[in-house]
Amino acid sequence: LEKLYDCMANQSPELVLAPDLIERARLPIERMLEISAR
């Protein structure tokens, strides 16, 4: 998790993901954001 934090905080190195992986991940992420907004 430390590497993920550093990546997000410093915007480096860039994470490059395949378009199909992005689409498969979008729904669970949107659900998590929806739940946390309640």
LOBA-125706 format. One record per residue: x, y, z of N, C-alpha, C, CB in turn. Coordinates in steps of 0.02 Angstrom, whole numbers. Atoms other than C-alpha are relative to their C-alpha. Glycine has a CB too. Layout:
<pt><n_u>X</n_u><n_v>Y</n_v><n_w>Z</n_w><ca_u>X</ca_u><ca_v>Y</ca_v><ca_w>Z</ca_w><c_u>X</c_u><c_v>Y</c_v><c_w>Z</c_w><cb_u>X</cb_u><cb_v>Y</cb_v><cb_w>Z</cb_w></pt>
...
//
This chain:
<pt><n_u>41</n_u><n_v>-60</n_v><n_w>0</n_w><ca_u>0</ca_u><ca_v>0</ca_v><ca_w>0</ca_w><c_u>43</c_u><c_v>63</c_v><c_w>0</c_w><cb_u>-46</cb_u><cb_v>0</cb_v><cb_w>60</cb_w></pt>
<pt><n_u>-43</n_u><n_v>-59</n_v><n_w>-2</n_w><ca_u>146</ca_u><ca_v>117</ca_v><ca_w>30</ca_w><c_u>17</c_u><c_v>24</c_v><c_w>-71</c_w><cb_u>65</cb_u><cb_v>-16</cb_v><cb_w>38</cb_w></pt>
<pt><n_u>-16</n_u><n_v>-19</n_v><n_w>69</n_w><ca_u>193</ca_u><ca_v>113</ca_v><ca_w>-155</ca_w><c_u>-60</c_u><c_v>32</c_v><c_w>-34</c_w><cb_u>24</cb_u><cb_v>-62</cb_v><cb_w>-40</cb_w></pt>
<pt><n_u>60</n_u><n_v>-29</n_v><n_w>29</n_w><ca_u>13</ca_u><ca_v>148</ca_v><ca_w>-205</ca_w><c_u>-10</c_u><c_v>71</c_v><c_w>26</c_w><cb_u>-62</cb_u><cb_v>-43</cb_v><cb_w>17</cb_w></pt>
<pt><n_u>6</n_u><n_v>-67</n_v><n_w>-29</n_w><ca_u>7</ca_u><ca_v>296</ca_v><ca_w>-84</ca_w><c_u>50</c_u><c_v>48</c_v><c_w>-33</c_w><cb_u>12</cb_u><cb_v>-3</cb_v><cb_w>76</cb_w></pt>
<pt><n_u>-50</n_u><n_v>-43</n_v><n_w>31</n_w><ca_u>170</ca_u><ca_v>366</ca_v><ca_w>-154</ca_w><c_u>-19</c_u><c_v>18</c_v><c_w>-71</c_w><cb_u>69</cb_u><cb_v>-34</cb_v><cb_w>1</cb_w></pt>
<pt><n_u>20</n_u><n_v>-12</n_v><n_w>70</n_w><ca_u>106</ca_u><ca_v>347</ca_v><ca_w>-331</ca_w><c_u>-56</c_u><c_v>51</c_v><c_w>-3</c_w><cb_u>-23</cb_u><cb_v>-66</cb_v><cb_w>-32</cb_w></pt>
<pt><n_u>57</n_u><n_v>-46</n_v><n_w>1</n_w><ca_u>-56</ca_u><ca_v>438</ca_v><ca_w>-292</ca_w><c_u>20</c_u><c_v>69</c_v><c_w>26</c_w><cb_u>-58</cb_u><cb_v>-28</cb_v><cb_w>41</cb_w></pt>
<pt><n_u>-20</n_u><n_v>-64</n_v><n_w>-29</n_w><ca_u>26</ca_u><ca_v>574</ca_v><ca_w>-186</ca_w><c_u>45</c_u><c_v>39</c_v><c_w>-47</c_w><cb_u>34</cb_u><cb_v>-11</cb_v><cb_w>66</cb_w></pt>
<pt><n_u>-50</n_u><n_v>-33</n_v><n_w>42</n_w><ca_u>166</ca_u><ca_v>611</ca_v><ca_w>-309</ca_w><c_u>-15</c_u><c_v>-4</c_v><c_w>-74</c_w><cb_u>68</cb_u><cb_v>-30</cb_v><cb_w>13</cb_w></pt>
<pt><n_u>19</n_u><n_v>12</n_v><n_w>69</n_w><ca_u>79</ca_u><ca_v>560</ca_v><ca_w>-470</ca_w><c_u>59</c_u><c_v>-27</c_v><c_w>-41</c_w><cb_u>-26</cb_u><cb_v>65</cb_v><cb_w>-32</cb_w></pt>
<pt><n_u>-58</n_u><n_v>30</n_v><n_w>33</n_w><ca_u>235</ca_u><ca_v>461</ca_v><ca_w>-511</ca_w><c_u>17</c_u><c_v>-64</c_v><c_w>36</c_w><cb_u>60</cb_u><cb_v>49</cb_v><cb_w>-1</cb_w></pt>
<pt><n_u>4</n_u><n_v>12</n_v><n_w>72</n_w><ca_u>265</ca_u><ca_v>332</ca_v><ca_w>-577</ca_w><c_u>-72</c_u><c_v>-8</c_v><c_w>-22</c_w><cb_u>41</cb_u><cb_v>-62</cb_v><cb_w>-20</cb_w></pt>
<pt><n_u>67</n_u><n_v>5</n_v><n_w>28</n_w><ca_u>115</ca_u><ca_v>330</ca_v><ca_w>-690</ca_w><c_u>-22</c_u><c_v>-73</c_v><c_w>-3</c_w><cb_u>-3</cb_u><cb_v>32</cb_v><cb_w>-70</cb_w></pt>
<pt><n_u>28</n_u><n_v>67</n_v><n_w>7</n_w><ca_u>3</ca_u><ca_v>177</ca_v><ca_w>-681</ca_w><c_u>-34</c_u><c_v>-4</c_v><c_w>-68</c_w><cb_u>-50</cb_u><cb_v>-15</cb_v><cb_w>58</cb_w></pt>
<pt><n_u>29</n_u><n_v>10</n_v><n_w>66</n_w><ca_u>-41</ca_u><ca_v>114</ca_v><ca_w>-854</ca_w><c_u>-39</c_u><c_v>-66</c_v><c_w>2</c_w><cb_u>54</cb_u><cb_v>-1</cb_v><cb_w>-56</cb_w></pt>
<pt><n_u>43</n_u><n_v>58</n_v><n_w>-3</n_w><ca_u>-188</ca_u><ca_v>-6</ca_v><ca_w>-860</ca_w><c_u>-34</c_u><c_v>-12</c_v><c_w>-67</c_w><cb_u>-53</cb_u><cb_v>8</cb_v><cb_w>56</cb_w></pt>
<pt><n_u>34</n_u><n_v>18</n_v><n_w>62</n_w><ca_u>-269</ca_u><ca_v>-99</ca_v><ca_w>-1003</ca_w><c_u>-72</c_u><c_v>26</c_v><c_w>3</c_w><cb_u>2</cb_u><cb_v>-77</cb_v><cb_w>-12</cb_w></pt>
<pt><n_u>68</n_u><n_v>-27</n_v><n_w>1</n_w><ca_u>-436</ca_u><ca_v>-23</ca_v><ca_w>-1057</ca_w><c_u>-52</c_u><c_v>-49</c_v><c_w>26</c_w><cb_u>-19</cb_u><cb_v>20</cb_v><cb_w>-70</cb_w></pt>
<pt><n_u>49</n_u><n_v>48</n_v><n_w>-25</n_w><ca_u>-530</ca_u><ca_v>-185</ca_v><ca_w>-1020</ca_w><c_u>4</c_u><c_v>-7</c_v><c_w>75</c_w><cb_u>10</cb_u><cb_v>-68</cb_v><cb_w>-33</cb_w></pt>
<pt><n_u>-7</n_u><n_v>3</n_v><n_w>-73</n_w><ca_u>-460</ca_u><ca_v>-190</ca_v><ca_w>-843</ca_w><c_u>-31</c_u><c_v>61</c_v><c_w>32</c_w><cb_u>75</cb_u><cb_v>-5</cb_v><cb_w>19</cb_w></pt>
<pt><n_u>30</n_u><n_v>-62</n_v><n_w>-26</n_w><ca_u>-513</ca_u><ca_v>-10</ca_v><ca_w>-816</ca_w><c_u>-76</c_u><c_v>-7</c_v><c_w>2</c_w><cb_u>20</cb_u><cb_v>61</cb_v><cb_w>-43</cb_w></pt>
<pt><n_u>73</n_u><n_v>8</n_v><n_w>3</n_w><ca_u>-691</ca_u><ca_v>-50</ca_v><ca_w>-870</ca_w><c_u>-25</c_u><c_v>-50</c_v><c_w>52</c_w><cb_u>-21</cb_u><cb_v>-22</cb_v><cb_w>-70</cb_w></pt>
<pt><n_u>21</n_u><n_v>51</n_v><n_w>-50</n_w><ca_u>-700</ca_u><ca_v>-206</ca_v><ca_w>-759</ca_w><c_u>6</c_u><c_v>27</c_v><c_w>70</c_w><cb_u>42</cb_u><cb_v>-63</cb_v><cb_w>-7</cb_w></pt>
<pt><n_u>-10</n_u><n_v>-28</n_v><n_w>-67</n_w><ca_u>-638</ca_u><ca_v>-105</ca_v><ca_w>-610</ca_w><c_u>-47</c_u><c_v>58</c_v><c_w>15</c_w><cb_u>72</cb_u><cb_v>23</cb_v><cb_w>8</cb_w></pt>
<pt><n_u>40</n_u><n_v>-61</n_v><n_w>-9</n_w><ca_u>-752</ca_u><ca_v>45</ca_v><ca_w>-637</ca_w><c_u>-62</c_u><c_v>-12</c_v><c_w>44</c_w><cb_u>-23</cb_u><cb_v>26</cb_v><cb_w>-68</cb_w></pt>
<pt><n_u>62</n_u><n_v>12</n_v><n_w>-37</n_w><ca_u>-913</ca_u><ca_v>-32</ca_v><ca_w>-568</ca_w><c_u>12</c_u><c_v>-9</c_v><c_w>75</c_w><cb_u>-35</cb_u><cb_v>-61</cb_v><cb_w>-28</cb_w></pt>
<pt><n_u>-12</n_u><n_v>6</n_v><n_w>-72</n_w><ca_u>-842</ca_u><ca_v>-90</ca_v><ca_w>-399</ca_w><c_u>23</c_u><c_v>65</c_v><c_w>32</c_w><cb_u>51</cb_u><cb_v>-54</cb_v><cb_w>13</cb_w></pt>
<pt><n_u>-23</n_u><n_v>-64</n_v><n_w>-27</n_w><ca_u>-755</ca_u><ca_v>78</ca_v><ca_w>-376</ca_w><c_u>-59</c_u><c_v>48</c_v><c_w>7</c_w><cb_u>54</cb_u><cb_v>30</cb_v><cb_w>-46</cb_w></pt>
<pt><n_u>59</n_u><n_v>-43</n_v><n_w>-4</n_w><ca_u>-916</ca_u><ca_v>172</ca_v><ca_w>-415</ca_w><c_u>-45</c_u><c_v>-21</c_v><c_w>58</c_w><cb_u>-39</cb_u><cb_v>-1</cb_v><cb_w>-66</cb_w></pt>
<pt><n_u>41</n_u><n_v>24</n_v><n_w>-56</n_w><ca_u>-1009</ca_u><ca_v>62</ca_v><ca_w>-290</ca_w><c_u>30</c_u><c_v>21</c_v><c_w>66</c_w><cb_u>-7</cb_u><cb_v>-77</cb_v><cb_w>-2</cb_w></pt>
<pt><n_u>-33</n_u><n_v>-21</n_v><n_w>-62</n_w><ca_u>-879</ca_u><ca_v>98</ca_v><ca_w>-155</ca_w><c_u>-10</c_u><c_v>74</c_v><c_w>13</c_w><cb_u>75</cb_u><cb_v>-16</cb_v><cb_w>-2</cb_w></pt>
<pt><n_u>10</n_u><n_v>-72</n_v><n_w>-8</n_w><ca_u>-893</ca_u><ca_v>285</ca_v><ca_w>-186</ca_w><c_u>-72</c_u><c_v>16</c_v><c_w>18</c_w><cb_u>20</cb_u><cb_v>37</cb_v><cb_w>-64</cb_w></pt>
<pt><n_u>70</n_u><n_v>-11</n_v><n_w>-15</n_w><ca_u>-1082</ca_u><ca_v>276</ca_v><ca_w>-182</ca_w><c_u>-15</c_u><c_v>-17</c_v><c_w>73</c_w><cb_u>-44</cb_u><cb_v>-43</cb_v><cb_w>-47</cb_w></pt>
<pt><n_u>11</n_u><n_v>20</n_v><n_w>-70</n_w><ca_u>-1081</ca_u><ca_v>184</ca_v><ca_w>-15</ca_w><c_u>32</c_u><c_v>50</c_v><c_w>47</c_w><cb_u>29</cb_u><cb_v>-70</cb_v><cb_w>12</cb_w></pt>
<pt><n_u>-34</n_u><n_v>-47</n_v><n_w>-45</n_w><ca_u>-954</ca_u><ca_v>304</ca_v><ca_w>61</ca_w><c_u>-32</c_u><c_v>69</c_v><c_w>1</c_w><cb_u>73</cb_u><cb_v>7</cb_v><cb_w>-20</cb_w></pt>
<pt><n_u>33</n_u><n_v>-65</n_v><n_w>3</n_w><ca_u>-1058</ca_u><ca_v>455</ca_v><ca_w>8</ca_w><c_u>-63</c_u><c_v>2</c_v><c_w>44</c_w><cb_u>-18</cb_u><cb_v>18</cb_v><cb_w>-71</cb_w></pt>
<pt><n_u>62</n_u><n_v>3</n_v><n_w>-40</n_w><ca_u>-1206</ca_u><ca_v>397</ca_v><ca_w>113</ca_w><c_u>10</c_u><c_v>26</c_v><c_w>70</c_w><cb_u>-27</cb_u><cb_v>-70</cb_v><cb_w>4</cb_w></pt>
//
